[in-house]
Amino acid sequence: MKTTNTAIALVCMLLLAPVMRGADKKVCFTIDDLPVSVQNDTTLLFERQVTTSLIQTFTQYHIPAIGFVNESDVYNDKMKVDSNQVDLLRAWMNARLELGNHTYSHPDYNQTNYRTFTDDILEGEKIIRPLMAQYHKKLRYFRHPFLSIGETKAKADSLTRFLTSKKYIVAPVTVHNDDWKFNDAYDSAMVQKDTALMRKIGTCYLEYTQEQLDYSEKLSQLLFGRSINQVMLLHANAINRDYIDRIAQIFRDKGYQFISLKEAIKDKAYKTEITYYNEYNPAWLLRWAASSGLKREQYENWPLTPEFILKLAHLPLYYK
């Protein structure tokens, strides 16, 4: 009997091992360019569809996501606050999701002077700060547009001091899937009403997301010898309207637990010093790798956006 019980226990341990390993994997979903990133379809119906799809998926999967707002998109052509856009942000708050500051007009800090950029940050909180207060929440997080932290240490340090003085916490990124590029391609297929091409782009998008996640996991192991809390960057756009549920499923299938940004950045990895600065704007894992002294060939083999996607999106084939 004792031998049988031991054998059963061993089998249970083997079966539960993948689950136990997966329990160490955690990710925060962050969504940029709220209320909605629009292209050819500028209708309120489209914007509501995007917002509803994202929120429904986050509710279904119990994802405590955070959305980063560009307040210039909350105003209409007459520079008046658009109540419909505010309602889209209210939908996030009503779903008990958080909002963060993504600046007013989405400038690139690497190409903008300090004073202009910091003024844009302050301009980008005039609506969301009082809106969050109505829900008894505080505006806490800031996301750099284009992930540009500053092309020199001095410039980056100046912005860090400013953000600290305003009690902002930087929202880093460790996983991204170039969704904006795929969305540009997807949007062009939508305009043509080419549903077959849309499906092809969507399938490729999911495959590329898996490749980028695998790459981030391997780089985490290389740098830290473990799985770190990941922070995923996505956008409020058409392709995520249609595929956000399958993106979430990719993470669930790999054993990830969905966590808030507050919990994600408690990981000690986020205290890693950055000493690498230039005009290129990589995600944090690549910044850490470049700052660590690793040889480039050890970490620079990240997955490339497929060429046909870049062509459909009318983007340069930058890797040729």
N, C-alpha and C positions, 0 to 999 in steps of 0.2 A: 504493500500500500504506500509505504514511504517513497519507494522508487517511482511509483506511478505519479504521486503528487509532485515529486521533483521534476519529472518529465513534463507534466502539464504546466508547471510554473515556468520551465525553460521555454516551452512553446509560446506561452503567453508573452514572455519577455521579448522573444524574437518578433512576434506579431506586433507588439506595441512599440518596438524600437523606432520605426519610422515616425510614428506619431510623437514619441518623446523628443526625437531630434527636431521634428517640425515645430514643436512647442517653443523652441528657442528662436524661431524666425518671427520677426515682427516688422510691420510696415505701416507708415502713415501715408494716406492719400492727400495730396495737395493739388488744388485746382486753380490755375491762373486765369487772368483776364475776365473776371466777372464784371458785369452781370453775364454776358455771353459774348464770345468771339464770333462776330458775324462776317460774312463775305458777300456772296451774291444774294442770299436770302436774308433780307433785312426786316422781315415781318415779325410782328410781336408773337404770332402763332409759333414761328420757328423758335424764337427765344424761349417761349414757355415750354415747348417740347424738350429743348435741351435741358433746361432747369429741372423739369419734372423727371426726366429720365435719370439724371444724375442723382437727384434726391431719392428717388424710388430705389435705386440700386444701393445707395449708401444705407438706406433704412433696412432693406432686405438682408444685406450682409453685415449689418451692425458696424458700419464703418464711420468712425468719428472724424470725418474729413474736415478740411479747412479750405475756404475759397478766398483767393486774393483779388482785391477789387481795384480796377482802374476807374477812378471816379469821373474822368472825362466822358466815359460811356454812359454815365447816369444822367447826363444833360442832353436836351434836345438841340435842334439846329439854332434855336433862338437863345441858347445858353441858359435855359430855364431847367430846373430839376424836373425830370420826367418821372411822374408818379408810377408809371408802368415799370420802369427800370428799378425803382425803389421797391416795388412789390416783388420783383424777382429776388432781390436781396432779402426781403422779409421772408420769402419762402424758405431760404436757407436758415434763417434764425428760428422760424417756426418749427423746423425739423431738428432743432437743437444742434445745429452745426455752427462752426465758428467762421468769422470773417477776419481777413488781414489786409494790410495796406500794401498795394503793389504800385504805388505812386499815382499821381493824377493822370499823367499822359504817357506813361511807359517809356521814358527816355533811357538811353544807354549811358550809364555813369562813366564808362570808359571814353565816351565821346562828349561828355557834358561837364562843365565846371562844377565845382563843389557847391557854390551858392545857388546856382540855378537848380541843381538836382535836389538839394535839401529843401528848397522852397516848394518843389514839386511834390515832395513827400508830405509836407504839411498841408498842401492844397488837396492831397489825396485822402485826407481824413475828415474833411468837413462834414460829410454825410454819414459815413459809416461809424464814426465815433459816437455821435448822439443816437444813431439808430441802435447800436449795440447796447448803449446805456438803457434804452427802453426795455431791453431784455435782461437787464441787470448783468451785463457782461462788459468787460473791459477790452479795448483794442490793444493787443499785445504784440502781434507778429508782423514782421516786414519781410517781403520777398523782393530781391533785386530783379528788376527787368533784365532780360537777356542773361541773367546770372552774373552780371558785371559788377564785381566788387571793387574795381579800381585797378588800373593797369600798373600802378606802382604801390609799394608798401606805404609810402607817405599818404597817398590819396586814399587808399583803403583804410588806413588808420584814422584819417580825418572823418570819414563816414561812420566808422565804428563808434568813435567818440560821440558823434552827433546822435546816432541811434540810441546809444546808451543813455545819453542825457534826456532823451524823450521817452525812455523806458520801453523801447522797442527791442524785441528779441528777433534775431535773424533766422529766417526759415531756410535751412540748407536743402540741397538736393543730392541724392546719391543714385537714384534710378530715374532714367527718362527714356522715352521711346520715340522721340522726334514726332510726337503726334501732330504737331502743327504742320509738318511737311506732308504727312499722310493726309491730313485734313485738306490741305490745298489741292492735292490730287483728287481726293474724294469729292470735294466741292465742284471741281471741273467735270467729274463724271455725273454729278447730280444735275448740273446745268444741262448736260446733254441727255439727261434721263436715261443713261446707260446703266441699267441695273446690274447687268453681268459684270461690267467693269467695276462697279461699286463693290460687288461681292468679292472680286479678285483683290481689290485694294484692301478690303476689310480682312480677308484671310491673311494677306501679307502683313498687315498691321499686327495681327495677333501673333504671328510667327516672329516678327521682329521684336515685339514686346518680350516674348519668351527669351530671345537671344540676349537682349539687353539685361534682363533680370539675371540670367545665368552669368553674364559678364560681371555684373556688380557683385554677385555672390563670390565669384572667384577672386575678384580684386579685394573684397573684404577679407577673405581668408589669407591672401598674400600679405596684406598690410597689418592685419590684427590677429590672424590665426584663429578667427571665429566668425560667426554670423553677427553682424552688427544690426542695430535697428535701422531699417532703410526708410528713406523718405522719397516717395514717388511723385514726380511732376507730371501733371496732365493739364489739359485746358478744357474750358467749357465751350465745346464746338460740336460740329455735326457728326464727326466720326465717333466721338465719345457718346453722343446721344444714342447712337446705334450699337456701340460695342462696349460701353462701360461695364455692363454686366459680365461680359466674357473676359474683360481685363481683370475684374475682381475674381473671377473663377480661376484664372491662371495662378493668382497668388494663393487662393484657397487650396488648389490642387497641390501646390508645393509646400503646404503646411504652414502658411503664414497666418499670424494673428493680426487683426487690424487694430491699430492703436492711435491715440491722439498725437499731435505734434509735441505737446508738452511732455508726454511720456517718451516719445522717440528720441528727443535730444537730451534725455537724461543719460543716454549711453556715453561712456567716457570717450568714445571715438570722436565725438564732436568737440572735444577739447584739444584735438590734435592741432599743432601749430601749422599755419600756412606761411610758407616763405617764397612761394612761387607766384609771381605776378607778371602778366603781360596782357596784350590786347585780346588774346583768346580766352573764352569764357567757359571753362569746363565745369562739370559738376564736382562736388566736393571730394569724391573718391579719387578723381584724377588730380585735383589740387594737392591732396595729401600725398598721392604717389609721386608727383613731381617734386614735392617738398621733402620727400623722405630720403632722396638719394638713390632710389631705384633707377636702374637703367631703363630707358624708354622702351626698349624691346620687351621688357617684362610686363608692361601694362598698356601699351598703346594700340594693341590689336582689338580695339572695340569694334562691334558690328557696324557696318556701313549701311546707310539707308539705300535700298535697292535703286538702281539707276532708272528703272521705268517709273518709279514714284517721283523722283526728282524731275524727270522730263514732263510728266503730267502736271507737276506743281510749278513748272516753269522756273525751276531753281537750277543754279549752276552745278555741274558735275564736279564738285569741289575736290573729290579724291583722285581725279585723273591728272 
